[in-house]
Amino acid sequence: MKSKVAVAVCCVLMLAQCATFRKNETQSWKSSRDSWNSSYSGTIRQGESSDAVPGKGPQPASATPKKPNKRPQPPKGAKPAEGSSSLSAAAAQGQHSGALFGGMISEEMWDELFPNRLGRRAGERGDFYSLAALVEAAKHFPRFLHEGSETQRRRELAAFLAHLTQETGGFRYLKQISVTRSYSVANKEYPPVEGKEYYGRGPMQLSYNYNYGQFSNAYFGDKSVLLNNPELLAADSVVSFGSAIWFWMTMQSPKPSCHDVMVGGWEPGSMDTDANRLPGFGLTLNIINASQCGKKSEHAQKRYDLYERYCTYFGVTKGDNCECTNQLPYGKKSF
């Protein structure tokens, strides 16, 4: 009898210790999150990362993209109000209250990670960067966060969020403010529309008419939708998230897609091996912004830190090759 009581007491003490550990772990995470969120204040302009490089994104592909499921097109000539969300907060809570993407993240976790995201601060309208909008956009890209092992999927989510956090200051900013040109260039396949501007918009700051056209073709099955209405990326939250996922999932020769890099769908060839371009978070930065690779970079370090913090939050190790400091940047022939 005494032994049973002793065992019961031990179990209670162990549970209490676990609860205390989890509480301390959560408080430590929140403190770390608040610290890096506050570091963005005054350093990043609306929608423009301090390390943004014009024209990043897949170059025009010669192959015709597969025709996806079409999303309803906006009325011809219509210009939606910027900053509005296509999914209400109530709908988000009602439709996606449980864990999503294979149980990796929930509405509660999203709110904890991004408490000051666009639309949730005083005086703002709509929850533009809601988890519901991301989930809806992901329906157009079924491989996103659904390939590889659970560890690889968690690392992919951590990597994706690390880059988007840096680009948007914790999902607080929507579009580029300091615009000195239209980002319109001559392109036969994706010609710019007169009077339209294709500066950085959305979580990945999509820029240039050929990128808007390619994404529009992949998402709507019609390149003219976003060539005629580039403002949609700053007006429709689902389309906006879709542009980020499209960029993440799209291979741009000689670069692999960020998705394949994170889930083991790509193996380096001899030229990549010689350039130290090996699978890991570091290579995703080389794909997104090669100018930060091959050297020590303060901006790159912010992304490394964010990736490590998100890996910790999602309960996974960060893996190998997490930096691109010693990688030959894409577009260069030698260090």
C-alpha positions in Angstrom: 0.0 0.0 0.0 2.8 2.4 1.0 4.6 1.6 -2.3 1.5 2.5 -4.3 1.2 5.8 -2.5 4.9 6.6 -3.1 4.5 5.9 -6.8 1.4 8.1 -7.0 3.3 10.9 -5.2 6.2 10.6 -7.6 3.9 10.8 -10.6 2.3 13.9 -9.3 5.7 15.5 -8.7 6.9 14.6 -12.2 3.7 16.1 -13.8 4.2 19.3 -11.8 7.8 19.6 -13.0 6.8 19.1 -16.6 4.1 21.8 -16.4 6.7 24.2 -14.8 9.2 23.4 -17.6 6.6 24.0 -20.3 5.6 27.3 -18.7 9.1 28.5 -18.4 9.8 27.4 -22.0 6.8 29.4 -23.3 7.7 32.5 -21.3 11.2 32.3 -22.7 9.8 32.0 -26.3 7.5 35.0 -25.8 10.3 37.1 -24.4 12.5 36.2 -27.4 9.6 36.9 -29.9 8.9 40.3 -28.3 12.6 41.2 -28.5 12.9 40.5 -32.2 9.6 42.0 -33.0 10.6 45.3 -31.3 13.9 45.3 -33.2 11.9 45.9 -36.5 10.5 49.2 -35.2 11.8 52.0 -37.4 14.1 49.8 -39.4 11.8 48.4 -42.1 9.5 50.4 -44.3 6.1 49.2 -45.1 6.4 46.2 -47.3 10.1 46.7 -48.0 12.7 44.7 -46.3 15.9 46.5 -45.5 17.7 43.9 -47.6 15.3 43.8 -50.5 16.7 43.4 -53.9 14.7 44.5 -56.9 13.8 41.8 -59.4 14.2 38.8 -57.3 12.0 35.9 -58.3 11.8 33.3 -61.0 12.9 34.4 -64.4 10.4 33.8 -67.3 10.1 30.1 -68.0 9.9 28.8 -71.6 7.6 25.9 -70.6 3.9 26.6 -70.3 2.7 26.1 -66.7 0.1 23.5 -65.9 -3.4 24.9 -65.7 -4.4 25.0 -62.0 -7.8 25.2 -60.4 -9.0 28.7 -61.2 -9.8 31.2 -58.5 -12.6 33.7 -59.5 -11.1 36.7 -61.3 -11.8 40.2 -60.2 -14.2 42.3 -62.3 -12.5 43.8 -65.3 -10.9 47.1 -64.5 -11.8 46.8 -60.8 -9.3 48.0 -58.2 -10.0 46.5 -54.7 -9.3 48.5 -51.6 -5.8 47.8 -50.4 -5.3 46.1 -47.1 -8.7 44.3 -47.2 -8.9 40.6 -46.4 -10.8 38.1 -48.4 -11.4 36.0 -45.3 -12.9 37.6 -42.2 -11.5 36.9 -38.7 -14.8 35.3 -37.7 -14.6 32.9 -40.7 -11.0 32.2 -39.8 -11.9 31.2 -36.3 -14.9 29.2 -37.4 -13.2 27.3 -40.2 -9.7 26.7 -38.8 -9.9 26.5 -35.1 -7.9 23.3 -34.9 -4.3 22.4 -35.8 -3.5 22.7 -39.5 -0.8 21.6 -41.9 -0.6 18.1 -40.4 -1.1 19.4 -36.9 2.0 21.6 -37.0 0.3 24.9 -36.3 -3.0 26.3 -35.0 -4.9 29.6 -34.8 -3.7 30.0 -31.2 -0.1 29.4 -32.2 -0.4 31.8 -35.1 -1.7 34.5 -32.8 1.1 33.9 -30.4 3.7 34.1 -33.1 2.3 37.2 -34.8 0.3 39.2 -32.3 0.9 42.5 -34.1 0.3 41.4 -37.7 -1.4 43.7 -40.1 -5.1 44.2 -39.3 -4.9 43.2 -35.6 -3.5 46.5 -34.3 -5.7 49.4 -33.1 -7.3 51.4 -35.9 -6.6 48.8 -38.6 -9.3 46.9 -40.5 -9.3 43.2 -41.3 -6.8 40.5 -40.4 -4.9 40.5 -43.6 -2.2 38.0 -42.7 -4.5 35.5 -41.1 -3.7 31.8 -40.9 -7.0 31.1 -42.7 -5.7 33.1 -45.7 -2.5 31.1 -45.8 -4.4 27.8 -45.6 -6.7 28.9 -48.4 -3.8 29.9 -50.6 -2.0 26.6 -49.9 -4.9 24.7 -51.5 -3.5 25.8 -54.9 -0.2 24.2 -54.0 -0.9 20.7 -52.5 2.7 19.8 -52.1 3.4 22.7 -49.8 4.1 21.5 -46.2 2.9 18.0 -47.2 6.0 16.3 -48.4 9.0 14.7 -46.6 9.2 13.5 -43.1 7.5 15.3 -40.2 10.9 16.7 -39.2 11.4 18.1 -42.7 7.9 19.5 -42.9 8.5 21.3 -39.6 11.8 22.7 -40.8 10.1 23.8 -44.0 7.4 25.7 -42.1 10.2 27.3 -39.9 12.2 28.3 -43.0 9.1 29.7 -44.8 8.1 31.8 -41.8 11.6 33.0 -41.2 11.9 34.5 -44.6 8.4 36.0 -44.6 8.9 37.5 -41.1 12.0 39.2 -42.3 10.4 40.5 -45.5 7.3 41.9 -43.7 8.6 42.8 -40.2 6.5 40.1 -38.5 3.6 40.3 -41.0 3.1 43.9 -40.2 3.9 45.4 -43.6 2.3 44.9 -47.0 3.9 46.7 -49.8 6.9 48.7 -50.8 6.7 52.4 -49.9 9.8 54.0 -51.4 9.0 53.4 -55.1 11.2 55.3 -57.5 10.2 53.4 -60.7 7.4 51.2 -62.0 9.5 47.9 -62.2 8.2 47.5 -65.7 10.6 46.0 -68.2 10.2 44.9 -71.8 9.1 41.2 -72.0 7.3 39.6 -74.9 5.6 36.9 -72.9 4.6 39.0 -69.9 4.4 42.6 -71.2 3.7 45.4 -68.7 0.4 47.3 -68.9 0.7 51.0 -69.4 0.1 52.9 -66.2 0.6 49.9 -64.0 3.4 49.5 -61.4 4.9 46.2 -60.4 6.8 47.1 -57.3 7.2 44.7 -54.3 3.9 43.5 -52.8 2.9 40.6 -50.6 4.9 38.5 -48.1 7.7 37.8 -50.6 7.7 41.3 -52.1 7.0 40.1 -55.7 8.5 42.5 -58.2 8.5 43.1 -62.0 5.9 42.4 -64.6 7.4 39.1 -65.6 7.0 37.7 -62.1 3.5 39.1 -61.7 2.6 37.5 -65.1 4.1 34.1 -64.2 2.4 33.9 -60.9 -0.9 35.0 -62.4 -0.6 32.3 -65.1 0.1 29.7 -62.4 -2.6 30.8 -60.0 -5.4 32.1 -62.2 -4.5 30.3 -65.5 -4.4 33.7 -67.1 -1.4 36.0 -67.1 -3.4 39.1 -67.7 -5.2 39.0 -64.3 -2.3 40.4 -62.4 -0.6 42.2 -65.3 -3.8 44.3 -65.5 -4.4 44.3 -61.7 -1.1 44.1 -59.8 -2.8 45.9 -56.9 -4.6 42.6 -56.1 -1.5 41.4 -54.2 -2.0 44.2 -51.7 -5.8 43.8 -51.6 -6.6 40.1 -51.5 -4.9 38.2 -48.6 -5.3 34.8 -50.2 -3.7 35.9 -53.5 -1.0 37.6 -51.6 -0.1 34.5 -49.6 -0.4 32.6 -52.9 2.4 34.7 -54.4 4.7 33.7 -51.6 3.9 30.0 -51.8 4.3 30.1 -55.6 7.7 31.6 -55.3 8.7 29.0 -52.6 7.5 26.1 -54.7 8.8 27.2 -58.1 12.1 26.0 -59.5 14.1 28.6 -61.3 17.0 27.0 -63.2 19.8 26.6 -62.2 18.2 27.1 -58.7 16.0 24.4 -57.2 12.8 25.4 -55.4 13.1 26.2 -51.7 10.5 23.5 -51.0 12.6 20.8 -52.6 15.7 21.9 -50.7 13.9 21.7 -47.4 12.2 18.4 -47.8 14.9 16.3 -49.5 13.6 16.6 -53.1 16.8 18.0 -54.5 20.4 16.6 -54.6 23.3 18.9 -55.4 25.3 18.2 -58.6 29.0 18.5 -58.8 28.9 22.2 -59.6 26.7 22.8 -56.5 29.0 20.7 -54.3 32.0 22.6 -55.5 30.2 25.9 -54.6 29.2 24.5 -51.1 25.6 24.8 -52.1 24.2 22.0 -50.0 20.6 21.3 -48.8 19.6 23.4 -45.8 18.1 26.7 -44.8 21.2 28.5 -46.0 20.5 27.5 -49.6 17.0 28.9 -49.4 18.5 32.3 -48.7 20.9 31.8 -51.7 17.8 31.2 -53.8 15.8 34.1 -52.5 18.6 36.7 -52.1 22.0 35.5 -53.3 23.6 38.9 -52.6 23.6 38.0 -48.9 25.6 34.8 -49.4 29.3 34.2 -49.7 30.1 36.6 -46.9 29.1 37.7 -43.4 25.9 39.6 -43.6 23.9 41.3 -40.8 20.7 40.9 -42.8 21.4 37.2 -43.4 22.1 36.7 -39.7 18.6 38.0 -38.8 17.1 35.2 -41.0 19.4 32.6 -39.5 18.2 33.7 -36.0 14.6 33.7 -37.0 14.9 30.2 -38.5 16.5 28.8 -35.3 13.8 30.4 -33.1 11.0 29.0 -35.2 12.6 25.5 -35.2 12.7 25.7 -31.4 9.1 26.8 -31.3 8.0 23.9 -33.6 10.0 21.4 -31.6 12.6 20.4 -34.2 16.4 20.7 -34.7 17.5 23.1 -37.4 19.5 20.6 -39.4 22.7 21.1 -41.4 23.9 23.9 -43.7 21.8 26.6 -42.0 24.0 29.5 -43.4 25.2 30.5 -46.8 28.2 32.4 -45.6 30.6 30.0 -47.4 28.3 29.3 -50.4 29.1 30.7 -53.8 26.1 33.0 -54.6 24.0 32.1 -57.5 24.9 34.3 -60.5 28.6 34.3 -59.6 31.3 32.1 -61.2 33.8 32.4 -58.3 34.1 33.7 -54.8 
